[in-house]
Amino acid sequence: MKKKIFKFFAGAIFALFLLIFLCNFTINSSAEGKTFSQVENVPQNKVGLVLGTAKRLVNGQPNLYYSYRINATIELYNAKKIAYVLVSGDNGSQYYNEPKTIKNDLIAGGIPADKIFLDYAGFRTLDSMVRAKAVFGLEKVTVISQKFHNERAIYLAQKKGLTAVGFNAKDVTGNSGLKIHLREYLARVKVFIDLLFNTQPKFYGELIEIK
């Protein structure tokens, strides 16, 4: 009996690791050659889509993922690789507003306010990519986040009829970076679950033209 239980759990663990490997491999392969770390190599697009995150960690310390995305967006705009910025993030309550916070920091970095558009319902990467096409009418976009996040976003974009490349913000090292990278493996499995069940964004809305 114990041997059967051991075999069952060993088989389940093996299947889980195989699933994670296949999901990761598929997303990496689909985004190969579509993410860029040097601004001079990035194709020009009308709109850069910066994916939101909190400005500070739960312990009150600055979130480097946030500041690196801000820096990458400003660099991309200043290099004239994008003409507009679409900020997609979580605005789940009156006390938490990722898009507005990011917009303020982009303006402080020199991007004109009239060049920045806000997607207040980018609760998840799936929502951000679907709404970029369905609500903001985009056919092509440059996604701005860390490389691992860009790869997942590009795969989702492809599946939803949006052509995307990624500009890679600087990554985060150390323990905090390791935790995020480990969580990313599960997020990539969730991508395929969402596609299987045709999960939709929490909100849609009327068309907003970026011009």
C-alpha positions as protocol buffer text, in pm:
chain_id: "A"
residue {
  index: 1
  type: MET
  ca { x: 0 y: 0 z: 0 }
}
residue {
  index: 2
  type: LYS
  ca { x: 279 y: 242 z: 93 }
}
residue {
  index: 3
  type: LYS
  ca { x: 459 y: 162 z: -232 }
}
residue {
  index: 4
  type: LYS
  ca { x: 145 y: 243 z: -435 }
}
residue {
  index: 5
  type: ILE
  ca { x: 101 y: 574 z: -254 }
}
residue {
  index: 6
  type: PHE
  ca { x: 467 y: 659 z: -312 }
}
residue {
  index: 7
  type: LYS
  ca { x: 434 y: 578 z: -684 }
}
residue {
  index: 8
  type: PHE
  ca { x: 121 y: 790 z: -710 }
}
residue {
  index: 9
  type: PHE
  ca { x: 283 y: 1097 z: -554 }
}
residue {
  index: 10
  type: ALA
  ca { x: 603 y: 1046 z: -748 }
}
residue {
  index: 11
  type: GLY
  ca { x: 402 y: 1026 z: -1070 }
}
residue {
  index: 12
  type: ALA
  ca { x: 202 y: 1336 z: -978 }
}
residue {
  index: 13
  type: ILE
  ca { x: 517 y: 1536 z: -903 }
}
residue {
  index: 14
  type: PHE
  ca { x: 675 y: 1423 z: -1228 }
}
residue {
  index: 15
  type: ALA
  ca { x: 362 y: 1523 z: -1423 }
}
residue {
  index: 16
  type: LEU
  ca { x: 360 y: 1864 z: -1256 }
}
residue {
  index: 17
  type: PHE
  ca { x: 723 y: 1933 z: -1342 }
}
residue {
  index: 18
  type: LEU
  ca { x: 665 y: 1813 z: -1697 }
}
residue {
  index: 19
  type: LEU
  ca { x: 367 y: 2047 z: -1730 }
}
residue {
  index: 20
  type: ILE
  ca { x: 568 y: 2341 z: -1598 }
}
residue {
  index: 21
  type: PHE
  ca { x: 853 y: 2259 z: -1836 }
}
residue {
  index: 22
  type: LEU
  ca { x: 626 y: 2236 z: -2140 }
}
residue {
  index: 23
  type: CYS
  ca { x: 443 y: 2561 z: -2060 }
}
residue {
  index: 24
  type: ASN
  ca { x: 771 y: 2743 z: -2002 }
}
residue {
  index: 25
  type: PHE
  ca { x: 927 y: 2602 z: -2319 }
}
residue {
  index: 26
  type: THR
  ca { x: 627 y: 2697 z: -2532 }
}
residue {
  index: 27
  type: ILE
  ca { x: 620 y: 3056 z: -2409 }
}
residue {
  index: 28
  type: ASN
  ca { x: 996 y: 3101 z: -2439 }
}
residue {
  index: 29
  type: SER
  ca { x: 995 y: 2962 z: -2792 }
}
residue {
  index: 30
  type: SER
  ca { x: 706 y: 3180 z: -2908 }
}
residue {
  index: 31
  type: ALA
  ca { x: 879 y: 3497 z: -2782 }
}
residue {
  index: 32
  type: GLU
  ca { x: 1224 y: 3413 z: -2916 }
}
residue {
  index: 33
  type: GLY
  ca { x: 1367 y: 3709 z: -3109 }
}
residue {
  index: 34
  type: LYS
  ca { x: 1078 y: 3933 z: -3002 }
}
residue {
  index: 35
  type: THR
  ca { x: 1222 y: 4086 z: -2684 }
}
residue {
  index: 36
  type: PHE
  ca { x: 1499 y: 4344 z: -2681 }
}
residue {
  index: 37
  type: SER
  ca { x: 1731 y: 4471 z: -2410 }
}
residue {
  index: 38
  type: GLN
  ca { x: 1904 y: 4742 z: -2614 }
}
residue {
  index: 39
  type: VAL
  ca { x: 1687 y: 5037 z: -2712 }
}
residue {
  index: 40
  type: GLU
  ca { x: 1855 y: 5078 z: -3052 }
}
residue {
  index: 41
  type: ASN
  ca { x: 1741 y: 4729 z: -3152 }
}
residue {
  index: 42
  type: VAL
  ca { x: 1372 y: 4773 z: -3068 }
}
residue {
  index: 43
  type: PRO
  ca { x: 1136 y: 4813 z: -3367 }
}
residue {
  index: 44
  type: GLN
  ca { x: 937 y: 5136 z: -3372 }
}
residue {
  index: 45
  type: ASN
  ca { x: 576 y: 5115 z: -3264 }
}
residue {
  index: 46
  type: LYS
  ca { x: 317 y: 5384 z: -3212 }
}
residue {
  index: 47
  type: VAL
  ca { x: 239 y: 5270 z: -2857 }
}
residue {
  index: 48
  type: GLY
  ca { x: 441 y: 5129 z: -2571 }
}
residue {
  index: 49
  type: LEU
  ca { x: 238 y: 4930 z: -2319 }
}
residue {
  index: 50
  type: VAL
  ca { x: 391 y: 4938 z: -1972 }
}
residue {
  index: 51
  type: LEU
  ca { x: 256 y: 4667 z: -1745 }
}
residue {
  index: 52
  type: GLY
  ca { x: 176 y: 4788 z: -1397 }
}
residue {
  index: 53
  type: THR
  ca { x: 307 y: 4683 z: -1060 }
}
residue {
  index: 54
  type: ALA
  ca { x: 310 y: 4837 z: -714 }
}
residue {
  index: 55
  type: LYS
  ca { x: 552 y: 5123 z: -650 }
}
residue {
  index: 56
  type: ARG
  ca { x: 638 y: 4984 z: -307 }
}
residue {
  index: 57
  type: LEU
  ca { x: 665 y: 4639 z: -157 }
}
residue {
  index: 58
  type: VAL
  ca { x: 446 y: 4527 z: 134 }
}
residue {
  index: 59
  type: ASN
  ca { x: 730 y: 4618 z: 373 }
}
residue {
  index: 60
  type: GLY
  ca { x: 733 y: 4974 z: 241 }
}
residue {
  index: 61
  type: GLN
  ca { x: 1058 y: 4942 z: 51 }
}
residue {
  index: 62
  type: PRO
  ca { x: 1078 y: 5064 z: -312 }
}
residue {
  index: 63
  type: ASN
  ca { x: 982 y: 4803 z: -570 }
}
residue {
  index: 64
  type: LEU
  ca { x: 1271 y: 4778 z: -816 }
}
residue {
  index: 65
  type: TYR
  ca { x: 1049 y: 4610 z: -1075 }
}
residue {
  index: 66
  type: TYR
  ca { x: 844 y: 4930 z: -1076 }
}
residue {
  index: 67
  type: SER
  ca { x: 1133 y: 5177 z: -1100 }
}
residue {
  index: 68
  type: TYR
  ca { x: 1308 y: 4975 z: -1371 }
}
residue {
  index: 69
  type: ARG
  ca { x: 990 y: 4973 z: -1582 }
}
residue {
  index: 70
  type: ILE
  ca { x: 956 y: 5349 z: -1541 }
}
residue {
  index: 71
  type: ASN
  ca { x: 1317 y: 5396 z: -1652 }
}
residue {
  index: 72
  type: ALA
  ca { x: 1271 y: 5164 z: -1950 }
}
residue {
  index: 73
  type: THR
  ca { x: 957 y: 5346 z: -2065 }
}
residue {
  index: 74
  type: ILE
  ca { x: 1128 y: 5686 z: -2048 }
}
residue {
  index: 75
  type: GLU
  ca { x: 1430 y: 5549 z: -2236 }
}
residue {
  index: 76
  type: LEU
  ca { x: 1208 y: 5405 z: -2509 }
}
residue {
  index: 77
  type: TYR
  ca { x: 1013 y: 5730 z: -2548 }
}
residue {
  index: 78
  type: ASN
  ca { x: 1324 y: 5948 z: -2555 }
}
residue {
  index: 79
  type: ALA
  ca { x: 1473 y: 5725 z: -2824 }
}
residue {
  index: 80
  type: LYS
  ca { x: 1157 y: 5791 z: -3031 }
}
residue {
  index: 81
  type: LYS
  ca { x: 1081 y: 5422 z: -3047 }
}
residue {
  index: 82
  type: ILE
  ca { x: 728 y: 5493 z: -2927 }
}
residue {
  index: 83
  type: ALA
  ca { x: 505 y: 5801 z: -2961 }
}
residue {
  index: 84
  type: TYR
  ca { x: 252 y: 5717 z: -2688 }
}
residue {
  index: 85
  type: VAL
  ca { x: 244 y: 5522 z: -2366 }
}
residue {
  index: 86
  type: LEU
  ca { x: -45 y: 5304 z: -2252 }
}
residue {
  index: 87
  type: VAL
  ca { x: -23 y: 5230 z: -1880 }
}
residue {
  index: 88
  type: SER
  ca { x: -212 y: 4916 z: -1784 }
}
residue {
  index: 89
  type: GLY
  ca { x: -250 y: 4831 z: -1417 }
}
residue {
  index: 90
  type: ASP
  ca { x: -467 y: 4761 z: -1118 }
}
residue {
  index: 91
  type: ASN
  ca { x: -706 y: 5027 z: -991 }
}
residue {
  index: 92
  type: GLY
  ca { x: -898 y: 4794 z: -763 }
}
residue {
  index: 93
  type: SER
  ca { x: -989 y: 5056 z: -504 }
}
residue {
  index: 94
  type: GLN
  ca { x: -980 y: 5430 z: -441 }
}
residue {
  index: 95
  type: TYR
  ca { x: -668 y: 5375 z: -230 }
}
residue {
  index: 96
  type: TYR
  ca { x: -471 y: 5178 z: -491 }
}
residue {
  index: 97
  type: ASN
  ca { x: -417 y: 5317 z: -839 }
}
residue {
  index: 98
  type: GLU
  ca { x: -120 y: 5175 z: -1031 }
}
residue {
  index: 99
  type: PRO
  ca { x: -188 y: 5356 z: -1362 }
}
residue {
  index: 100
  type: LYS
  ca { x: -214 y: 5702 z: -1205 }
}
residue {
  index: 101
  type: THR
  ca { x: 101 y: 5651 z: -997 }
}
residue {
  index: 102
  type: ILE
  ca { x: 295 y: 5534 z: -1302 }
}
residue {
  index: 103
  type: LYS
  ca { x: 165 y: 5825 z: -1508 }
}
residue {
  index: 104
  type: ASN
  ca { x: 285 y: 6075 z: -1247 }
}
residue {
  index: 105
  type: ASP
  ca { x: 634 y: 5925 z: -1249 }
}
residue {
  index: 106
  type: LEU
  ca { x: 645 y: 5915 z: -1630 }
}
residue {
  index: 107
  type: ILE
  ca { x: 550 y: 6285 z: -1641 }
}
residue {
  index: 108
  type: ALA
  ca { x: 822 y: 6357 z: -1384 }
}
residue {
  index: 109
  type: GLY
  ca { x: 1059 y: 6176 z: -1617 }
}
residue {
  index: 110
  type: GLY
  ca { x: 976 y: 6405 z: -1907 }
}
residue {
  index: 111
  type: ILE
  ca { x: 697 y: 6229 z: -2098 }
}
residue {
  index: 112
  type: PRO
  ca { x: 412 y: 6478 z: -2175 }
}
residue {
  index: 113
  type: ALA
  ca { x: 82 y: 6402 z: -2005 }
}
residue {
  index: 114
  type: ASP
  ca { x: -106 y: 6408 z: -2336 }
}
residue {
  index: 115
  type: LYS
  ca { x: 111 y: 6121 z: -2462 }
}
residue {
  index: 116
  type: ILE
  ca { x: 4 y: 5892 z: -2179 }
}
residue {
  index: 117
  type: PHE
  ca { x: -317 y: 5686 z: -2177 }
}
residue {
  index: 118
  type: LEU
  ca { x: -440 y: 5485 z: -1881 }
}
residue {
  index: 119
  type: ASP
  ca { x: -600 y: 5143 z: -1868 }
}
residue {
  index: 120
  type: TYR
  ca { x: -747 y: 5121 z: -1519 }
}
residue {
  index: 121
  type: ALA
  ca { x: -865 y: 4761 z: -1564 }
}
residue {
  index: 122
  type: GLY
  ca { x: -535 y: 4587 z: -1632 }
}
residue {
  index: 123
  type: PHE
  ca { x: -580 y: 4359 z: -1333 }
}
residue {
  index: 124
  type: ARG
  ca { x: -384 y: 4078 z: -1496 }
}
residue {
  index: 125
  type: THR
  ca { x: -150 y: 4045 z: -1793 }
}
residue {
  index: 126
  type: LEU
  ca { x: -431 y: 3870 z: -1981 }
}
residue {
  index: 127
  type: ASP
  ca { x: -661 y: 4168 z: -1923 }
}
residue {
  index: 128
  type: SER
  ca { x: -392 y: 4412 z: -2033 }
}
residue {
  index: 129
  type: MET
  ca { x: -322 y: 4237 z: -2362 }
}
residue {
  index: 130
  type: VAL
  ca { x: -685 y: 4174 z: -2455 }
}
residue {
  index: 131
  type: ARG
  ca { x: -792 y: 4528 z: -2366 }
}
residue {
  index: 132
  type: ALA
  ca { x: -502 y: 4680 z: -2563 }
}
residue {
  index: 133
  type: LYS
  ca { x: -669 y: 4545 z: -2875 }
}
residue {
  index: 134
  type: ALA
  ca { x: -1037 y: 4538 z: -2781 }
}
residue {
  index: 135
  type: VAL
  ca { x: -1062 y: 4870 z: -2594 }
}
residue {
  index: 136
  type: PHE
  ca { x: -768 y: 5076 z: -2722 }
}
residue {
  index: 137
  type: GLY
  ca { x: -784 y: 4949 z: -3081 }
}
residue {
  index: 138
  type: LEU
  ca { x: -418 y: 4850 z: -3110 }
}
residue {
  index: 139
  type: GLU
  ca { x: -291 y: 4608 z: -3372 }
}
residue {
  index: 140
  type: LYS
  ca { x: 76 y: 4634 z: -3271 }
}
residue {
  index: 141
  type: VAL
  ca { x: 241 y: 4725 z: -2943 }
}
residue {
  index: 142
  type: THR
  ca { x: 574 y: 4730 z: -2760 }
}
residue {
  index: 143
  type: VAL
  ca { x: 534 y: 4574 z: -2417 }
}
residue {
  index: 144
  type: ILE
  ca { x: 751 y: 4718 z: -2140 }
}
residue {
  index: 145
  type: SER
  ca { x: 833 y: 4497 z: -1844 }
}
residue {
  index: 146
  type: GLN
  ca { x: 1101 y: 4252 z: -1735 }
}
residue {
  index: 147
  type: LYS
  ca { x: 1198 y: 3991 z: -1996 }
}
residue {
  index: 148
  type: PHE
  ca { x: 1020 y: 3697 z: -1831 }
}
residue {
  index: 149
  type: HIS
  ca { x: 700 y: 3902 z: -1809 }
}
residue {
  index: 150
  type: ASN
  ca { x: 735 y: 4031 z: -2165 }
}
residue {
  index: 151
  type: GLU
  ca { x: 763 y: 3674 z: -2294 }
}
residue {
  index: 152
  type: ARG
  ca { x: 436 y: 3575 z: -2129 }
}
residue {
  index: 153
  type: ALA
  ca { x: 265 y: 3893 z: -2248 }
}
residue {
  index: 154
  type: ILE
  ca { x: 383 y: 3836 z: -2607 }
}
residue {
  index: 155
  type: TYR
  ca { x: 248 y: 3482 z: -2606 }
}
residue {
  index: 156
  type: LEU
  ca { x: -90 y: 3601 z: -2479 }
}
residue {
  index: 157
  type: ALA
  ca { x: -92 y: 3880 z: -2736 }
}
residue {
  index: 158
  type: GLN
  ca { x: -32 y: 3634 z: -3018 }
}
residue {
  index: 159
  type: LYS
  ca { x: -321 y: 3419 z: -2902 }
}
residue {
  index: 160
  type: LYS
  ca { x: -548 y: 3723 z: -2887 }
}
residue {
  index: 161
  type: GLY
  ca { x: -462 y: 3865 z: -3229 }
}
residue {
  index: 162
  type: LEU
  ca { x: -224 y: 4140 z: -3116 }
}
residue {
  index: 163
  type: THR
  ca { x: 126 y: 4171 z: -3262 }
}
residue {
  index: 164
  type: ALA
  ca { x: 371 y: 4245 z: -2981 }
}
residue {
  index: 165
  type: VAL
  ca { x: 741 y: 4286 z: -2914 }
}
residue {
  index: 166
  type: GLY
  ca { x: 897 y: 4351 z: -2576 }
}
residue {
  index: 167
  type: PHE
  ca { x: 1145 y: 4602 z: -2441 }
}
residue {
  index: 168
  type: ASN
  ca { x: 1312 y: 4445 z: -2140 }
}
residue {
  index: 169
  type: ALA
  ca { x: 1339 y: 4653 z: -1826 }
}
residue {
  index: 170
  type: LYS
  ca { x: 1628 y: 4566 z: -1599 }
}
residue {
  index: 171
  type: ASP
  ca { x: 1563 y: 4252 z: -1395 }
}
residue {
  index: 172
  type: VAL
  ca { x: 1585 y: 4218 z: -1017 }
}
residue {
  index: 173
  type: THR
  ca { x: 1836 y: 3986 z: -853 }
}
residue {
  index: 174
  type: GLY
  ca { x: 1859 y: 3842 z: -502 }
}
residue {
  index: 175
  type: ASN
  ca { x: 1589 y: 3673 z: -295 }
}
residue {
  index: 176
  type: SER
  ca { x: 1306 y: 3900 z: -410 }
}
residue {
  index: 177
  type: GLY
  ca { x: 1394 y: 3833 z: -773 }
}
residue {
  index: 178
  type: LEU
  ca { x: 1412 y: 3457 z: -712 }
}
residue {
  index: 179
  type: LYS
  ca { x: 1064 y: 3451 z: -557 }
}
residue {
  index: 180
  type: ILE
  ca { x: 914 y: 3633 z: -856 }
}
residue {
  index: 181
  type: HIS
  ca { x: 1085 y: 3403 z: -1103 }
}
residue {
  index: 182
  type: LEU
  ca { x: 957 y: 3095 z: -921 }
}
residue {
  index: 183
  type: ARG
  ca { x: 605 y: 3239 z: -920 }
}
residue {
  index: 184
  type: GLU
  ca { x: 639 y: 3306 z: -1293 }
}
residue {
  index: 185
  type: TYR
  ca { x: 651 y: 2933 z: -1365 }
}
residue {
  index: 186
  type: LEU
  ca { x: 306 y: 2893 z: -1213 }
}
residue {
  index: 187
  type: ALA
  ca { x: 181 y: 3205 z: -1392 }
}
residue {
  index: 188
  type: ARG
  ca { x: 283 y: 3043 z: -1722 }
}
residue {
  index: 189
  type: VAL
  ca { x: 82 y: 2733 z: -1643 }
}
residue {
  index: 190
  type: LYS
  ca { x: -214 y: 2960 z: -1564 }
}
residue {
  index: 191
  type: VAL
  ca { x: -180 y: 3110 z: -1915 }
}
residue {
  index: 192
  type: PHE
  ca { x: -277 y: 2779 z: -2071 }
}
residue {
  index: 193
  type: ILE
  ca { x: -560 y: 2721 z: -1824 }
}
residue {
  index: 194
  type: ASP
  ca { x: -701 y: 3064 z: -1912 }
}
residue {
  index: 195
  type: LEU
  ca { x: -671 y: 2993 z: -2284 }
}
residue {
  index: 196
  type: LEU
  ca { x: -833 y: 2652 z: -2243 }
}
residue {
  index: 197
  type: PHE
  ca { x: -1134 y: 2802 z: -2065 }
}
residue {
  index: 198
  type: ASN
  ca { x: -1135 y: 3120 z: -2277 }
}
residue {
  index: 199
  type: THR
  ca { x: -1104 y: 3343 z: -1970 }
}
residue {
  index: 200
  type: GLN
  ca { x: -1206 y: 3701 z: -2043 }
}
residue {
  index: 201
  type: PRO
  ca { x: -1095 y: 4031 z: -1889 }
}
residue {
  index: 202
  type: LYS
  ca { x: -1287 y: 4147 z: -1585 }
}
residue {
  index: 203
  type: PHE
  ca { x: -1404 y: 4456 z: -1777 }
}
residue {
  index: 204
  type: TYR
  ca { x: -1421 y: 4570 z: -2137 }
}
residue {
  index: 205
  type: GLY
  ca { x: -1558 y: 4913 z: -2228 }
}
residue {
  index: 206
  type: GLU
  ca { x: -1605 y: 5161 z: -2511 }
}
residue {
  index: 207
  type: LEU
  ca { x: -1329 y: 5207 z: -2768 }
}
residue {
  index: 208
  type: ILE
  ca { x: -1062 y: 5462 z: -2670 }
}
residue {
  index: 209
  type: GLU
  ca { x: -857 y: 5586 z: -2962 }
}
residue {
  index: 210
  type: ILE
  ca { x: -493 y: 5665 z: -2898 }
}
residue {
  index: 211
  type: LYS
  ca { x: -390 y: 5968 z: -3103 }
}
